[in-house]
Amino acid sequence: MSRKLPSLKALRTFEAAARLLSFSRAADELFVTHGAVSQQIKLLEEYFGQPLFVRSHGRVSLTGAGEELLPVIGESLDRLESVSSHLRLNRDTEILTVNLTTTFAAHWLLPRLNDFQARHPEISVRLSPTPSLPTKLGKEADVSIRWGGVTVADVVTEQLISVDSFAACAPSLVNGEHPLREPADLANHNLIHDDNGEAWRTVLEQLNVADLSTGGGVYYADPGLALQVAVEGRGVIVAGSILAAKDLDAGRLVIPFNCIIPYRKSYHFYYPRQALAQRKVRLFRDWIQDQAASFQSIPADYSKYLVGS
C-alpha cells in the first residue's frame, strides 16, 4: 500500500518547535538556522493546508491542528528512535555490564575506561553500581569488581589490585584545636569508619595504641562519603591508597603518622565460571588485569604526604 506522508525532516522539525514553543530553540537543538526551521514548518503547513502555529510578536503557540499533531509525531519519533537504537546495538555492539561501587568507578576505573573503548569500540561498557556483589552475577551484570574476596558458587574470583592502608586526615586537624602530633592524640578526634571497625583495629595495633576504643566514631556504608567527611576535617579515616590518591595529591588529605600497612586488602574481579566463553568478558578480563598489573608495578611514594616530611 502506498503511503502519502510528509517528509521526516519536516516532522522532526515540527516536533522540536512545538515541544519547545520556539523556532530559535528548535534551531539550536537541531543544529540548523532559524530560517531552516521556518522553511520546514511552512512546507508542513502547505502539506496539511492549514497553519500549525500562531505567530505573534516573535512568539509562537500551537493551533488546534498543531496540538492534535504533536503527540502523534512525538510518540512516532520516540518509537522510531527506540527501534533504530535496538537494531544498531544488535548489529554492531555487544553490551558488557560491569558491577562495582560508585567510588571505585570514579577513582580508578573511569579514568582508564577510554583505553578499553578505543581498543574495542564494538563493546559498549555499562557500569552498574551497587553496594554489594549481585546475587545473580551473569544476569544482573556480566562481571563485578568488589573490595575484599569472597567465595561464591559457580563464580570465579581473581585478585585484581592490592591496596595499602594508612590513617589520613585534613591538614587543618594536624595543628588545630587538638593537635594531631602522635598516635595517642587520636583520642581527641572522631574516628571515621567505612567498615565494621576492622581497619581502625589493624591501624591502632600497628600504632601501638592499645587503650583507644574503636567502637566510637562515625560509621558510613559508602567509602566515598566517609572520605569526603575526612576531607572536610570532621575526623580521621583509615584510607586506602586507591580511593585517597586524588585527595592526597591535591593536598586535601595528609598522612599524620608514618604507618603504612601494605597490601592490607584487595579488590577482586568476579565473573561466572562459564563466562570466559563470551568474547566480551574475556577481552575485558584480560584488559583490566593488564591495567591492574601496570598500576601495581609503580611503587607508591607516601613520603610526600607525611606530615613534617
N, C-alpha and C positions, 0 to 999 in steps of 0.2 A: 504494500500500500504506500502510495506516495504521500509524504508529509509536507505540508506547507507551513514552515516555521520561519520566524525572523532569525537574523544572524546571532550566533552565540556571543560574539563580541558585543553587539548592541545590548543583549540581555544582561550580560555581565556588567556592562557599564551602568545600565538602568538600576540593577540591584544595589550597586555601591552608592550611587547618587541618592536612591530612595531610602536606603538604610541610614545614610549619613545626613540626608536632607541638605546636601551641599554639593554643587558641581565642583567647587575648588578642592574640597576634601576628598572627593571621589577621584579627582585627577591625581592628587598626591598618592592615594592608596594604589592606584593602577599604574603609576609612573608614566602618565601622559599629560598633555596640556589641557587647560580648561576648555579650549576650543574643540579639542578632540572629543571630550565628553559631551559638549553641546551638540556636536555633529551626530554622534551616535544616538543621543536621545531624540534628535529631530528625525532621524531615519526610522526609529522605532515608532514615533508618533505618526509618521506618514504611513507606516505599515498598518497600524491599527485604525488610522483615520480619525484620531481624536487625541487631545492633549493628555499627557500623563502627569505633568507638573503645572502648578500655578506659579508663575514668576512675578515677583513683586518687590521692587526696591532692593534688588540684589539678593533676595531670599527666595527660597523655593519651598513649596509644600505639595503634597500629592493630591491629585484629583481623585474622584471616586474610582475611575478606571485604574489609576496608579495604585491605589490602596488594594484593589482586587487582584492586581497582577503581582505585587511584591511578595506575598507569602508563597505563591506558586513558584515563582522564579527562585526565591531563596531556598526553598526545600529541594527543588530540582538540582540546583548547583551544588548544594551540600551532598546530595546523593551521588552526583556525578564525581565530585571530588573524592568521596569515600571509596567508591568502586575503583576509580583510577589509581588511588594510592594502594589499594589492596592488590590490584593486578600488577603494579610496578614492583611491589615488595615480593610478591610470589615469584615474579620472573627473575629479578635481579639480585635480591637481597636475602641473606639469612639473618635472622634476629637472634642475638645472644643476650640473655638476661642474666646480669650479674647481681647477686645479692650481697650486701655489705652494710656497714654503718655509714651514715652521712659524714661523720667525722673523718673516717679513713678515706672515703672517696675524695673529700675536699683537700685533705692534707697530703695524700700520696698518689692515689690513682689518677685523678683528673689531670694533673699536670703532665702525665705520661701517656694518656689515652690517645692523644692525637697521633702518636707514633704508630700505635696498632691500627688506627683507622687509615692512616696513609699506606701502610703495608697491605691491609686487607679491606679495601673500600666496599667489597661485596658483603661484608659482615657488619651489621648495624648493632652496636652495643647499647643496651638499655640497662641503666642502673636501677636497682630495686632495693632501696634502703629499708631495713627493719632492725629492731633492737636485738633480735636473736636469730639463730640459724633456722631456716624454714623446716617444718616437719616433713614436707613433701618436696625435697630437692629433686629437680628434674621435671617437676610440674609447675611449681610456683616460680622457680628460677632454674637456669641451667647449671650454674656454678655459684659458689659462695666464698667470701673471704671473711674470716672471723678471728677475733682475738682469743688466744688460747686454743688448745687442741682437745677435741672430744671424739669419742668413738661412736659412730652411727652405723647401724646395719646397712649394708649394701652401698655405703658411701666411702670413697677413698679420701683420706686426709693426708695432705702433704704440707710439711713445714715451708713457709714462704719467707718470712723476714723475722729475725730475732731482734728484740727491742731492749735497749738499755733503759734503766730507770734511775731517777735521782729526785731529790727534793728540789722544788723550784718555787719562786715567788716573784712578785712585782718588786722592782728596785726600791720603791718607796718604803717597803717593810724593813729593809736592812737597817736603815738609820731613822726609823720612825719613832713613835711614842714608846714602843717596846722594841728596842734594837734587837736584831737577829744576828748575833755575833758567834754564838756557839750552840751546839745541838740542844742544850738544856733550855735555851731561850724559846724553844718551840712550845713550851708550856704556856707562854703568853699569847699564843696565836691559834686561830682556828685551823684545824686540820681538814683539808678538803679531800673527800673520798669519791672515787667513781667505781668502787668495787665494795666488797664486804669488809674492808679493813685490812685485807692481806698485804696490800702494797705498803701501807704505813708500818705494819708489824715487821716486815722484812727490812725496811729502811731504818727504823728505830733500833733494830737489833744490830745493824751494821754501824750505826752511830753510837752504840753503847749507851742508849738512853732507855734504861730498863723500867724506870718508875713512871713513865708517861703513858697514860691510858689512851688507847686508840678508839675507845668507844664513843668519845665525844666528837665534835666537829660537825661538818655538814656533808650529807651524802647526796650524790647526784647519779641518776641512772645513765645520763648522757655524758660521755667523756668530754665532748666539745663544750658543753655548758660548764662542766667543772673547771675546764681550762680557762674559760672566759672569766669565771669568778676569781680565779687566781690572778689573771692579768689585771683585773680591777682592784687588786690589793686587798681582797677580803679574806685572805688566808694563804696557807702554804699547801702545795699539792705534791704528790709523788707523780712526776710527769714521765711520759715515755718519749724516747728520742725522736720518734717519727712525728707524733702529734705536736710536740713542743718546739719543733725545729724553727718554724717561721717566727714564733714569738720570741725565741732566743735570739735569732738573727736580727730581729727588729728592735731588740732591747726592751721588749715589753715584759720579759721574764729574765731572771738571773738564777744562778745556782749558788745558794749561800754556803754550802758545805762541800768539801772535796770528798764526796762519797758517791761514786758511780757504780751501780750494780749492773755489770754487763750481762746481756742476754737473759734478763730475768724472765721474760715470757716471749712468745712468738705469735705472729699472725700466721694462720693456716689457710690453705686453699682446699676447698671441698668440691667434689663432683661425684655423681652417681657412678657406680662401678663400671657400667657398660657405656658411659658417655663418651669415652675416647674414640668410640666408633664414629662419632659425629665430627666432621671436619672442623666446624666452628669451635667446638670445645677443645679439640686437640691443638688447634692453632693458638687459641687464647691461653691455654695452659702453658704451652712452650714459651710464648711471648712473655707472660707475666713472671715465669720462673727466671727467664733471662734478665728481665728488668730488676727482679729482686736480687739476683746474684751480682749484677752490676752495682746496685745500690750498696750492698753489704761489702763490696770489695774496697770501698773508700773508707778508711778509718775515721771515726768521728773525733774531732778535737774539741773537748769540752773546756779546755783551759781558758779560752777567751770569754766564756760565760761565767766563770767562777768569780765570786765577789773577792776583790782585793788582788786579783791576778793582773 
